Amino acid sequence: MNNVINHKADRPMRYSLIDPLTVPVTIYSSNPYEDHKTISAKLLDFSQIGVKIAFPEEVVCNSDIRLTIVIDELGLQFHVIGEVCWCKPAKDEKWLAGCKINPGIPGGIFDRLVSGGIRDRRSDERSEESLYQCYRRDADGSCTRVVLQNHSSGGFCVVSESPGEVGTQFCLDLREPSPVVVTGSTQWQIETGKTYIIGCSFLDAERDRAKLISFTEFHRKDSEACVI
């Protein structure tokens, strides 16, 4: 599951967020007689030296900005300053803007953002699922009940009452209506109250996703038949 938007070696890695993050953005006016304006916007993706933001209104290019980022689950609260490089209209009467950050997100904070699981490594389309008869079987033999949330060509996401361990490999057992085993590797996780959202990559993307699609389609048809 790779979320790098730009693969050029001389450009920074960019990460999309799982859910857009609401952030206050202060826009500084170049006119000394005008007050600065603070707007509630949505942070969509980030690199160490830039961010993409959805604004409810148009912002002027070359405007200086101050962005406040608060992520409770990571215990982070910090400010960055930057400049609007471009702004263009988007859907739903919103505006998209690309902003350069100077001097950039500090290395330690950036590492926590990347490793903390708020970003989404998958840029391809997901298939949303809700399968309750799933079990995560780890290499040590432990077995944990999980809920499959979604899957894409590169991996899948589950919800679990117990944490995983980033970098470890496991088997996902789909036991109804017939046993199917998919192999995966934990890429990130977020603690949300008493549960954990865990992002996983396929060990064999072509084989494992084909098995997962076959299972979910059978499960969906079986559920629809029960409703009828």
Secondary structure, DSSP 8 states (H G I E B T S, - for coil): ----S---TTS---EEEEEEEEEEEEEE-SSTTS--EEEEEEEEEE-SSEEEEEESS---TT-EEEEEEEEGGGTEEEEEEEEEEEEEE-STT-EEEEEEESS-S-HHHHHHHHHTT-EE---S--EEEEEEEEEEEETTS-EEEEEEEEE-SSEEEEEESS---TT-EEEEEE-SSS-EEEEEEEEEEEEETTEEEEEEEESSHHHHHHHHHHHHHHHHHHHHHHH-
